[in-house]
């Protein structure tokens, strides 16, 4: 199958942006599907597939949003060391400096534009001339992706406007007004879409060489994730947790999936074909698109020639090791977090970050860290940031499965120890199952080390339960009694432009 990004220039998709800061902008930004485009899609299978490929191109544009929403409110990057001016927007996330007037990810983070493209495929594909097997596969992917997007929105805002139909005609502003559905209604839609996706996949576990298209394993992993969330946070209890366990165990039986023996190989752009660990990832590739999400986690070229790696053992200037890396050191790990994570026996850390020291002997104080997990590679005298961004990988499956077992009172040591053995090698210290609290803490400690930079830690804490959020996040920023801050507010402009909207509770 050709890379979908080579087809983007033909995209016939449409966009929906709800609740902008003014009513006029709202109408101007909506571009309904024209009858001509609709007719072309229905008559020409190539045009229909172009619409489908365009969804993936659009999905990739949300990389930064997914990373920030899923990680920056956790403990990982709070109070970190950096060498330039602080990234104020990211600071608002990790300090939970959030209010009705300080609104991260405003305008629903733009997710309704993506949802409208997905809804268009779901609406039109059954009427196209695309061969039935290919059509059903595309629809299975779209239902899975729609469930994933709504799940992300549910975790971020709680109840959100629910729309499963594409915008085809806008006669006036009132056509765009839409109230927030309840969290329960959103969860019901998510679960329904998951089941529709699985039905359309019809047991087909095939995946492309590069896992850059949604697949049945991704839907099953999402199902496990969603049902742990609803079991923990929405009253689903043991029944939902058991459903999650069953879905995740099915993923572990799918041929071609497993842990990559060498952690670094997961993020090596030259080894993305048939990477057994990846279930679904956003694609980055030379001459198509490269990742720019982590610029504030890097270092500028001037400072790279003044900072040093490993000053006490094998000193090298940062510029010697990474001569073409650009960016700015505007957010980082705290010394406390560096000390917690910087275990030389844990092979994940050398891949994830490098500690930069000031070249001031004899103490060589820590200046900050360079996030290296997604640093890509050197190509033709430049740094090429072409590492795919995993939405789900096999380690997710194992730790989600361990979480479901821990909450059900089942021994999760098998899954935890698979993660530990890969991280520490044959001489790893096996985890021995203990109390539910001890088991959950073991899951979350491996989660912390496994997924840095992958936009998952905040969601992991939230899915684990309120007590775990407060255990890990600094109470200076988020304390018991501030549970309302788990969800983001919407802006005053959004409220003013749509009379049906209400503010997130607590704000």
Secondary structure, 3 states (H helix, E strand, C coil): CCCHHHHHHHCCCCECCCCCCCHHHHHHHCECCCHHHHHHHHHCHHHHHHHHHHHHHHHHCCHHHHHHHHHCCCCCCCCCCCCCCCCHHHHHHHCCCCCCCCCCCCHHHHHHHHHHHHHHHHHHHCCCCCCHHHHHHHHHHHHHHHHHHHHHHHHHHCCCCCCCCCCCCCCCHHHCCCCCCCHHHHHHHHHHHHHHHHHHHCCCCCCCCCCCCCCHHHHHHHHHHHHHHHHHHCCCHHHHHHHHHHHHHHHHCCCCCCCCCCHHHHHCHHHCCCCCCEEEEECCECCCECCCCCCCECCCHHHHCCEEECCCCCCEEHHHHCCCCCCCECCCCCHHHHHHHCCCCCHHHHHHEEEEEECCCCCCCEEEEEECCCCCEEECCEEECCCCEEEEEHHHHHHHHHHHHHHHCCCCHHHHHHHHHHHHCCCCCCCCCCCHHHHHHHHHHHHHHHCCCCCCHHHHHHHHCHHHHHHHCCCCCCCCCCHHHHCCCCCHHHHHHCCCCCCCCCC
